[in-house]
Amino acid sequence: MEDVVGRSLQVWLVASTIIATALFGLVGWKNRRATLPAGSLKFEGIFLLSWWIIVVGACVYGFALGMGG
C-alpha cells in the first residue's frame, strides 16, 4: 500500500502543478487578448508562485534527506 500511495502523491504533485501553471497561462493569455487589466490575475499569481515555492522546497528537502544516508 505504501508504494501505491507514494507513487500517487508524486504523480499528483507533478500533474497538479503543471496543470495549474498551464491554466494560469491560458487565462493570462486570454485576458491579454481581451485587453483586461493584468491586476485581475495578481491574487491567483501569488497563490501559484507560493505553490511553486512549496513544491521546489519539498523537492529540495527530499533530496537533502536522500543524500543524508
JOJOKA-V740278 format. One record per helix or strand. SS is the DSSP state (alpha for helix, beta for strand). FROM is the first residue (numbers start at 0). LEN is the number of residues. If there is no record, write none. Layout:
BEGIN
{{SS:FROM:LEN} {SS:FROM:LEN}}
END
This chain:
BEGIN
{{alpha:1:32} {alpha:37:30}}
END
